């Protein structure tokens, strides 16, 4: 029988390859869509997306994680879960439509009302997405899931680009997102091969619901944590500035939001399978941490150096006000990625409250920081990420180390080498650009900075930490 590690490795490779292929197209089309839309369009999308994402965290009630973790899973249990999901999603759809007008008036954006009516359609198919996608994950059939995700992303990107070109404005992104959700619903159930139907029988569901609600609370608060700056800023800055900030966040988080789910999707069932082997899950976690930090630190810090040039060159000069907030946010993303790596391990070990504690603390601190900075504009709001993210990270390390028996020293040993080299790379590149390339054109600056950054990082890592590249190439969990 194929080992858990081999299955996880195969799943990760399939998921990574298809996800990267899809994202290469998605990112490219997103850049063209941004050029075709206005900051006002993105402010409307940002508000509507914030509401929908918060509601979708309630839509699964954490029961998808229950399906993965449940040791004795049978058809009746799945049907019970599906019934609960249908009941919950129906309620959420009605609630969103009932509050649509109030939300639109609160943010003084009338168009948001109609957008929320349309996005409520997502709740019709969410129960079947939750069940089928998590059953595929339980079987580690990430190959099929990745194929569906690839098709859904492709169709969504083509739709968004086409509609934006035809002048549909913010509706381009809204309708493309709905299409992606429905494509996933159909695709997941087709590849799983079994369409389950609900059953009214809720006996013996107490423990599952309790576990699921803890996971749901964590996911809800995490989504609120990721969206709270938009929630607050939308009341204190004008719509155009909000659009600049929304695009900055979108560009900064796009790699993280697309790649991190694939890591955690594979990691959670892997940790769940080896949760009783202390040494194995410790080694696996530290290995994943080393691989992720090896690539994430140089990518985001290098991106931060040339983000202004890229924004002006690719998006157009009208989007330049988004460059500085983007740069500030990019510098924090690797630490947020590391903090997210702890989540699947804690869930698999039976400590779902760890994420809840961490995100509650992070959310509280973020609300205070953003509220204090909001009157000073979007650059000040972006700067709060630099102040708060290191605190979030240290608190996450403390919680994980205390509950998983993985020492803080092991965690820092895995993350520090690429962090230190990337900081040196960033300082060198930023200084070079500021003092030596000040009169150089946009394209010339980018063509000089990128290979120079690769040379500095790869050369330094190879000189001092050659083993990091060797283990990444071998990829042995």
Secondary structure, DSSP 8 states (H G I E B T S, - for coil): ---HHHHHHHHHHHHHHHHHHHHHHHHHHHHHHHHHS-HHHHHHHHHHHHHHHHHHHHHSTTHHHHHHH-SS--HHHHHHHHHHHHHHHHHHHHHHHHHHHHHHHHTT-THHHHHHHHHTTHHHHHHHHHHHHHHHHHTT-HHHHHHHHHHHHHHHHHHHHHHHHTT-TTHHHHHHHHHHHHHHHHHHHHHH-------S--TT-HHHHHHHHHHHHHHHHHHHHHHHHHHHHHHHS-HHHHHHHHHHHHHHHHHHHHHHHHHHHHHHHHHHHTTT-HHHHHHHHHHHHHHHHHHHHHHHHHHHHHHHHHIIIII-GGGTTHHHHHHHHHHHHHHHHHHHHHHHHHHHTT-THHHHHHHHHHHHHHHHHHHHHGGG-HHHHHHHHHHHHHHHHHHHHHHHHHHH---HHHHHHHHHHHHHHHHHHHHHHHHHHHHTSTTS-HHHHHHHHHHHHHHHHHHHHHHH-HHHHHHHHH---
